[in-house]
Structures are given as C-alpha cells and as structure tokens.
C-alpha cells in the first residue's frame, strides 16, 4: 500500500522510531507566506495518518484554528475563559472566583500545559484539596473543570480530565440544628442589643429577626424602601463584596429575592424613632440625612457597614446576654422557625424569605422548633380523640 508522502518517519534521540507530518493550510493574508500544520511524535503510521486526515478535514471545513499544534498553559486558558465568564456573573461572584483561582487552583495547575494534564494528575490535586479544605474542595474542582471544558470546546484537548476524577466524600456526623433562637431567647437578645449597643444595632437585629431578610439585604436598605403608611419594606438590592474587599450595592440573590415584606406596627414605630435619631447623629457629624436615599444603617462616615461588623455586634450581644451564639444568618432561621411555630403556611414562609422554590424552604427549615413539633403531636391527638 502506497504511503502518504506528507507523513515521514524519523528517529528520536533515544533511537525510537516515530512519525510526523505536515499539512498545507493556506496563505498568511499579511505576509503571503504558506502556513503549514505540523505534528510529530506518533508511534505508528496509522496514528499519524488518522491525525493527518482530521486536520485536513478541519482545513476543508474552515474550522482549523492553528491552536491544534500549540501548547497552552492552564493559566493562559484561565485568562481566556475569564474574559467570557466575567460577563455572565455578579461582581461578587467574579471576585470570589478570582480569589479561588489565585489561592487554590492556579498554584496547582497554572504552570502546567493543559494538553499534558491527565486524570491521574487531577485526582492527586483533588485529593489534596479534599485533605486541606474538605468543605470547599468541590468548588475548586468544578471551577478547574470549567477551564478544561473550555479547552475541549475550542478543540485544544479531546476530553476533560477533571470530569473523570473520583470526588472524595466527607463523613460528617449529623448534629442537631441549633442555629436559631427561641421566642424567649430572641427577646432577651434584642433587649440586650438595645441596652448595650443602642437603637441602630437594636433596629438592625430586630429587622433581621422580624422579617427574615438576609444580612446584605438589610445593610442595603434605604429609607425610600420603607412604606410607613402601608407598613411594608421593599427588598430590591443587597450589599456585596467586590474586588479588593470593596463594598458595593448589587442585585439580590435570585429573582425570588425581589419582594415586599409586611411589617408590624411596633417595628414601624421603632423605625420612625431610629430615623429621627439617625438624622441627629449624622447632622452632628456633618452629614445631611434628610434624603430618602439615605442608608437606614451606615457607619460613622455614612458609608456601607461591613458584614464582619454585624458579626462582631452579634458575638458581643450574645455573650453579654449569656445566650448561646448564633450566626447573623441564624436570625433568618429564627424568623422561619417562629413563623412555623405560629402556624404560618409553608408557601407564605417561602415568599417572605424570598426562596426560589418551596423545596428550598422545606430543606433548610426541617428543624422546626420543639414546641411546634409538640403542637403538631397535640393537634393530631386531639383530632383522634375528638
């Protein structure tokens, strides 16, 4: 059988026989020089011939890019992928993604050629991430996989080596959910907040506990979001962290997060009192707080409050009150738990919290308080005995 003249045999420095070929691609539009695709290192003539016709087919179809013959570092592909990715996510998500790559992914994969990275290599890296950061290793695995997928889609590699890794499973001991306060504990906390931190901090935690809004949503509130006549709060923004730890006001977490929450008369009364107090405080600091665009909660320089600051207030108040510590997000859990205890329908809880689906509400708040569980049991017993 007559062999292809474009495919030739050669010897490596170790004396091993290998095959290589060249394919005419076309003319360079700027220089007029011929462009040829070259590949080598094939162990058999048949392997070389198969690759030869694959490239010839791409050239004929106009899909040959020239990248098929180049080596690309993982870090280079990451930069190319990032250019497209940054237009599809929020600023806060982009900031976190860059941080994950910089701290965890690029140190392991950045300097490696993507064409040479094997599943075995990926598995070793995934195992290392799991050992060091078992709770977040899947995030790094999925993000790294996106770069390999990008390379596959651009015909740089045939398959995604990260797709075949075995993801270790974290054996977690199931502990009872306690990240919420009972009605009595919440009242003690709020009383302590007012006495030791003042009206602003009290008002913030009261809103978190009485509305179930997220911390970022509360910190982004402006007075224009409060309808004092109809006793409602409009949620349409949240505080997020951008690059270099800069705080910005962005869009809510999901479409369902856009909502209007009804609030009680007493909370409205406290809000009105805080607005008067805030105007006095800011006026003394040289700020005009009469605008409806004024933040409801702000720092001494009238800027956004960092979420870490709220966490410190939370820790301090719970300690002084002699209460167990719950996270700031725990006040959202508290609100849901007390709603369930009060007999609020699941659908109403879902809408109030701004969950995308009822499944989310059910999955997160399966810890309904002991008193609510007892009430359920008592109701059933009364039904059966009636």
C-alpha positions as CSV (number, residue, x, y, z in Angstrom):
1,X,0.0,0.0,0.0
2,X,1.4,3.4,-1.0
3,X,2.1,5.7,2.0
4,X,1.2,9.3,2.2
5,X,4.2,11.4,1.2
6,X,3.3,14.1,3.8
7,X,4.0,11.6,6.6
8,X,7.6,10.7,7.3
9,X,9.4,8.5,9.7
10,X,12.2,9.8,11.9
11,X,14.3,8.7,14.9
12,X,14.3,10.3,18.4
13,X,17.4,11.0,20.4
14,X,16.8,7.6,22.1
15,X,16.7,5.9,18.7
16,X,13.0,5.2,18.8
17,X,11.0,5.3,15.5
18,X,8.3,8.0,15.3
19,X,6.2,9.6,12.6
20,X,5.4,13.2,11.8
21,X,3.5,15.1,9.1
22,X,2.8,18.5,7.7
23,X,-0.4,19.8,6.1
24,X,-0.7,22.8,3.9
25,X,-3.3,25.2,5.5
26,X,-3.2,28.2,3.2
27,X,-1.5,31.6,2.8
28,X,-0.9,34.2,5.5
29,X,-3.0,37.2,4.5
30,X,-0.4,39.7,5.8
31,X,2.8,38.1,4.6
32,X,1.7,35.9,1.8
33,X,3.8,33.0,3.2
34,X,2.5,29.5,3.3
35,X,1.0,28.2,6.5
36,X,1.6,24.6,7.4
37,X,0.3,22.5,10.3
38,X,3.0,20.2,11.7
39,X,2.6,17.3,14.2
40,X,5.0,14.6,15.3
41,X,5.6,12.0,18.0
42,X,3.2,9.4,16.6
43,X,4.3,5.8,17.5
44,X,2.7,4.3,14.3
45,X,2.0,5.4,10.8
46,X,-1.7,4.7,11.2
47,X,-1.9,7.1,14.2
48,X,-0.2,9.8,12.2
49,X,-2.5,9.2,9.2
50,X,-5.6,9.5,11.4
51,X,-4.5,12.8,12.8
52,X,-3.4,14.0,9.4
53,X,-6.9,13.5,7.9
54,X,-8.6,15.1,11.0
55,X,-6.6,18.3,10.3
56,X,-7.2,18.1,6.6
57,X,-10.9,17.8,7.3
58,X,-10.8,20.9,9.6
59,X,-8.9,22.8,6.9
60,X,-11.5,21.9,4.3
61,X,-14.4,22.9,6.6
62,X,-12.7,26.1,7.6
63,X,-12.7,25.1,11.3
64,X,-8.9,24.8,11.7
65,X,-7.6,27.4,14.1
66,X,-3.9,26.6,14.4
67,X,-4.3,26.1,18.1
68,X,-4.2,22.3,17.5
69,X,-0.4,22.3,17.3
70,X,0.3,24.7,20.2
71,X,0.8,24.0,23.8
72,X,-1.2,26.1,26.2
73,X,-0.6,26.6,29.9
74,X,-3.6,26.2,32.2
75,X,-3.2,29.8,33.3
76,X,-3.4,31.1,29.8
77,X,-6.7,29.2,29.2
78,X,-8.0,30.5,32.5
79,X,-7.4,34.1,31.4
80,X,-9.2,33.4,28.1
81,X,-12.1,31.7,29.9
82,X,-12.3,34.6,32.4
83,X,-12.9,37.1,29.7
84,X,-16.2,35.4,28.8
85,X,-17.2,34.3,32.3
86,X,-17.0,37.8,33.8
87,X,-19.9,38.9,31.6
88,X,-22.2,36.2,33.0
89,X,-22.0,36.7,36.8
90,X,-22.4,39.3,39.5
91,X,-19.4,41.3,40.6
92,X,-19.3,39.5,44.0
93,X,-19.3,36.0,42.3
94,X,-16.5,37.2,39.9
95,X,-14.4,38.4,42.9
96,X,-14.8,35.1,44.7
97,X,-14.0,33.1,41.6
98,X,-10.8,35.0,41.0
99,X,-9.8,34.5,44.7
100,X,-10.4,30.7,44.5
101,X,-8.2,30.5,41.3
102,X,-5.5,32.7,42.8
103,X,-5.3,30.9,46.2
104,X,-6.1,27.3,45.3
105,X,-6.3,26.4,41.6
106,X,-3.6,28.2,39.8
107,X,-0.9,27.3,42.3
108,X,-1.6,23.6,41.4
109,X,-2.4,23.8,37.7
110,X,-1.4,27.2,36.4
111,X,2.1,26.4,35.0
112,X,1.1,23.0,33.5
113,X,0.3,22.6,29.8
114,X,-3.3,21.7,29.5
115,X,-2.6,19.2,26.8
116,X,-0.4,17.2,29.2
117,X,-2.7,17.2,32.3
118,X,-4.1,13.8,33.0
119,X,-6.9,12.5,35.1
120,X,-4.4,10.9,37.4
121,X,-2.8,14.3,37.9
122,X,-6.2,15.9,38.5
123,X,-7.1,13.2,41.0
124,X,-3.9,13.9,43.1
125,X,-4.8,17.6,43.2
126,X,-8.5,16.9,44.1
127,X,-7.3,14.6,46.9
128,X,-5.0,17.3,48.2
129,X,-7.8,19.9,48.2
130,X,-10.1,17.5,50.0
131,X,-7.5,16.9,52.7
132,X,-6.8,20.6,53.2
133,X,-10.3,22.1,52.6
134,X,-12.9,19.3,52.7
135,X,-15.9,21.6,52.9
136,X,-15.0,23.7,49.8
137,X,-12.9,21.3,47.6
138,X,-15.8,20.7,45.3
139,X,-15.9,24.4,44.4
140,X,-12.3,24.3,43.2
141,X,-12.8,21.0,41.4
142,X,-15.8,22.4,39.5
143,X,-14.1,25.7,38.6
144,X,-11.0,23.9,37.3
145,X,-13.2,21.6,35.3
146,X,-14.7,24.7,33.6
147,X,-11.2,25.5,32.2
148,X,-10.8,22.0,30.8
149,X,-14.3,22.2,29.3
150,X,-13.4,25.5,27.7
151,X,-10.3,23.8,26.2
152,X,-12.4,20.9,24.8
153,X,-14.9,23.3,23.3
154,X,-12.1,25.1,21.5
155,X,-10.6,21.8,20.2
156,X,-7.4,22.1,22.2
157,X,-7.9,18.8,24.1
158,X,-10.1,15.8,23.3
159,X,-11.6,15.3,26.8
160,X,-11.9,16.9,30.2
161,X,-9.6,15.1,32.6
162,X,-11.3,16.6,35.6
163,X,-14.6,15.0,34.6
164,X,-13.3,11.5,35.5
165,X,-11.9,12.1,38.9
166,X,-13.5,10.4,41.9
167,X,-14.7,13.0,44.4
168,X,-14.0,12.0,48.0
169,X,-16.9,12.1,50.4
170,X,-16.8,13.9,53.7
171,X,-18.1,11.8,56.5
172,X,-20.0,14.3,58.6
173,X,-21.6,13.4,61.9
174,X,-25.1,14.6,61.8
175,X,-25.7,17.1,64.6
176,X,-28.9,18.7,65.7
177,X,-29.6,22.1,64.1
178,X,-29.3,24.8,66.8
179,X,-28.5,28.0,64.8
180,X,-31.7,29.8,65.8
181,X,-33.3,31.3,68.9
182,X,-36.5,30.5,70.6
183,X,-39.0,33.3,71.2
184,X,-37.8,33.9,74.7
185,X,-34.1,33.9,73.7
186,X,-34.8,36.3,70.9
187,X,-36.5,38.7,73.3
188,X,-33.5,38.5,75.7
189,X,-31.1,39.2,72.8
190,X,-33.0,42.2,71.5
191,X,-33.3,43.7,75.0
192,X,-29.5,43.4,75.4
193,X,-28.9,44.8,72.0
194,X,-30.9,48.0,72.8
195,X,-29.3,48.4,76.2
196,X,-25.6,47.8,75.3
197,X,-25.4,48.8,71.6
198,X,-28.1,51.5,71.1
199,X,-31.1,52.0,68.8
200,X,-29.2,51.4,65.4
201,X,-27.9,48.0,66.3
202,X,-31.2,47.0,68.0
203,X,-33.1,48.1,64.9
204,X,-30.9,46.1,62.6
205,X,-31.3,42.8,64.5
206,X,-35.0,43.4,65.1
207,X,-35.4,43.7,61.3
208,X,-33.4,40.6,60.7
209,X,-35.5,38.6,63.2
210,X,-38.9,40.1,62.4
211,X,-38.6,39.9,58.6
212,X,-36.2,37.1,57.8
213,X,-34.3,39.3,55.3
214,X,-30.7,38.4,54.6
215,X,-27.9,40.5,56.2
216,X,-26.8,42.0,52.9
217,X,-30.4,43.0,52.1
218,X,-30.8,44.8,55.4
219,X,-27.5,46.7,55.1
220,X,-28.5,47.9,51.6
221,X,-31.8,49.3,52.8
222,X,-32.6,53.0,52.2
223,X,-35.4,55.0,53.7
224,X,-37.1,55.1,50.3
225,X,-37.6,51.3,50.7
226,X,-39.9,51.8,53.8
227,X,-43.6,52.5,53.2
228,X,-44.6,53.8,56.6
229,X,-48.3,54.1,55.6
230,X,-48.8,50.6,54.3
231,X,-46.2,49.1,56.8
232,X,-44.0,47.4,54.2
233,X,-40.4,47.0,53.3
234,X,-39.2,46.7,49.7
235,X,-36.3,44.3,49.1
236,X,-34.6,45.0,45.7
237,X,-30.8,45.1,46.4
238,X,-28.1,43.7,48.6
239,X,-24.6,44.7,49.8
240,X,-21.9,42.5,48.2
241,X,-18.1,42.5,48.3
242,X,-16.3,43.3,45.0
243,X,-12.5,43.0,44.3
244,X,-10.1,44.3,46.9
245,X,-12.8,43.9,49.6
246,X,-14.7,46.9,48.2
247,X,-18.4,47.1,49.3
248,X,-21.0,47.8,46.6
249,X,-24.8,47.6,46.3
250,X,-25.8,44.9,43.9
251,X,-28.9,43.0,42.8
252,X,-30.5,40.4,45.1
253,X,-29.5,36.8,45.2
254,X,-32.3,35.5,42.9
255,X,-35.4,36.7,41.1
256,X,-37.5,35.5,44.1
257,X,-35.4,37.7,46.4
258,X,-37.2,40.8,44.9
259,X,-40.1,41.1,47.3
260,X,-42.2,43.4,49.5
261,X,-42.4,42.3,53.2
262,X,-45.2,43.4,55.5
263,X,-44.0,44.5,58.9
264,X,-45.8,45.0,62.2
265,X,-46.9,48.4,63.7
266,X,-44.4,48.3,66.5
267,X,-41.4,47.8,64.2
268,X,-42.7,50.7,62.1
269,X,-42.8,52.8,65.2
270,X,-39.2,51.8,66.1
271,X,-38.1,52.6,62.5
272,X,-39.6,56.0,62.7
273,X,-37.8,56.7,66.0
274,X,-34.5,55.5,64.6
275,X,-34.9,57.8,61.6
276,X,-35.2,60.8,63.8
277,X,-32.2,59.6,66.0
278,X,-30.1,58.9,62.9
279,X,-30.7,62.4,61.4
280,X,-29.4,63.9,64.7
281,X,-26.3,61.7,64.8
282,X,-25.4,62.3,61.2
283,X,-26.1,66.1,61.4
284,X,-23.6,66.3,64.3
285,X,-21.0,64.5,62.1
286,X,-21.6,66.9,59.2
287,X,-24.0,64.8,57.1
288,X,-27.4,65.7,55.7
289,X,-29.5,62.6,56.2
290,X,-32.9,64.1,55.1
291,X,-32.8,62.4,51.7
292,X,-34.9,59.3,51.1
293,X,-31.8,57.7,49.5
294,X,-30.1,57.8,52.9
295,X,-29.0,54.3,54.1
296,X,-31.0,53.1,57.1
297,X,-27.8,51.6,58.6
298,X,-24.5,53.2,58.0
299,X,-21.0,53.7,59.5
300,X,-19.8,56.9,61.3
301,X,-18.7,58.2,57.9
302,X,-22.1,57.4,56.4
303,X,-20.9,54.5,54.2
304,X,-21.9,50.9,54.0
305,X,-21.4,48.7,57.1
306,X,-19.2,45.6,56.6
307,X,-20.9,42.3,57.3
308,X,-18.0,41.4,59.7
309,X,-19.0,44.4,61.8
310,X,-22.5,43.0,62.3
311,X,-21.0,39.6,63.2
312,X,-18.9,41.3,66.0
313,X,-22.0,43.0,67.3
314,X,-23.8,39.7,67.3
315,X,-21.0,38.0,69.2
316,X,-20.8,40.7,71.8
317,X,-24.5,40.9,72.5
318,X,-25.0,37.2,72.9
319,X,-22.0,37.0,75.2
320,X,-23.3,39.8,77.4
321,X,-26.8,38.4,77.4
322,X,-25.5,34.9,78.5
323,X,-27.0,33.3,75.4
324,X,-25.7,30.7,73.0
325,X,-24.1,32.3,69.9
326,X,-26.0,32.0,66.6
327,X,-24.7,33.4,63.4
328,X,-26.2,36.5,61.8
329,X,-27.9,34.3,59.3
330,X,-29.3,32.4,62.3
331,X,-31.8,35.3,62.7
332,X,-33.2,34.4,59.4
333,X,-33.6,30.8,60.6
334,X,-35.1,32.2,63.8
335,X,-37.7,34.1,61.8
336,X,-38.7,31.0,59.8
337,X,-38.8,28.8,62.9
338,X,-41.1,31.2,64.8
339,X,-43.3,31.6,61.7
340,X,-43.7,27.8,61.6
341,X,-44.4,27.7,65.3
342,X,-47.1,30.4,64.8
343,X,-48.7,28.1,62.2
344,X,-47.8,30.1,59.1
345,X,-48.3,28.1,55.8
346,X,-45.1,26.9,54.1
347,X,-45.9,28.9,50.9
348,X,-46.2,32.2,52.9
349,X,-42.8,31.5,54.6
350,X,-41.3,30.8,51.2
351,X,-42.4,34.1,49.8
352,X,-41.5,36.1,52.9
353,X,-37.9,34.7,52.9
354,X,-37.5,35.1,49.1
355,X,-36.8,31.5,48.3
356,X,-36.8,30.4,44.7
357,X,-38.7,27.2,45.4
358,X,-40.7,25.6,48.2
359,X,-38.1,22.8,48.2
360,X,-35.5,25.2,49.5
361,X,-37.8,26.3,52.3
362,X,-38.5,22.7,53.2
363,X,-34.9,21.5,53.1
364,X,-33.5,24.4,55.1
365,X,-36.1,24.6,57.8
366,X,-36.8,21.0,58.6
367,X,-35.6,21.8,62.2
368,X,-38.9,23.3,63.3
369,X,-38.7,24.1,67.0
370,X,-39.6,21.6,69.7
371,X,-42.7,23.5,70.7
372,X,-44.0,23.4,67.2
373,X,-43.4,19.7,67.0
374,X,-45.2,19.2,70.2
375,X,-48.1,21.3,69.0
376,X,-48.3,19.1,65.9
377,X,-48.4,16.0,68.1
378,X,-51.1,17.5,70.4
379,X,-53.2,18.6,67.4
380,X,-53.1,15.1,66.0
381,X,-54.1,13.6,69.4
382,X,-57.0,16.0,69.8
383,X,-58.2,15.1,66.3
384,X,-58.1,11.4,67.0
385,X,-59.8,11.8,70.4
386,X,-62.5,14.2,69.1
